[in-house]
Amino acid sequence: MINNVGYCLAVEKLFGVEVPARAQYIRVIASELSRMSDHFTCVGAGALELAAMTPFLYALQAREHIYDLHELLCGARVTTNFIRIGGLQGDLQSGFAEACRAKIEAALAIFADVDKLLTENPIFRERMEGTGRLPAERLIAYGVTGPLLRAAGVPLDVRRAQPYLVYGALDFDVPVGTAGDNYDRYLVRVEEVRQSARMIEQALRDLP
């Protein structure tokens, strides 16, 4: 859904279209749910590449809870069609906020087990720390953004630097690494999952 948000924002900017405040809040909720599902996939698949099957299965289980929310929003789990130029496919279903909070709580509880299995695991750390290091200068030269850039110590988050939708009204932290290696990228994504949940709660609370 977050990719669709980016496309629609570009079209709306060209046409001078202003999206209603409620739709902006719902777009933030959809975007951060997408970010969570993406990070669950990335962290789980990264562990699988190191022959750690269990964290991968846990991460996919957490992602299923987010896909349940995608399905509540638009009827689809993966090939979503909720974000539309000028707004959304429709409003939130009755009871969505309660379901969203319950599903996120369940997903974070599962992801906490992934954290316990990996973050201080000596084998995982030995294979991640110092590998795949990309310095900030090279990432900037290549135009790389997101967790890769932040893991290299650059605190650039467009949601904070150039706020769009209603991100300027939300309180959240921007996790930043130091080494720019695989382990830092892992840590950044783990914390971004928590920050996404934090933003979704604020958006649900303040929804017009």
Secondary structure as UniProt FT lines:
FT   HELIX           2..15
FT   HELIX           21..49
FT   TURN            50..51
FT   HELIX           53..74
FT   STRAND          83..84
FT   TURN            85..86
FT   STRAND          87..88
FT   TURN            94..95
FT   HELIX           96..118
FT   TURN            119..120
FT   HELIX           122..128
FT   TURN            129..130
FT   HELIX           136..142
FT   HELIX           147..151
FT   TURN            152..153
FT   HELIX           158..161
FT   TURN            165..166
FT   HELIX           167..169
FT   HELIX           182..206
//
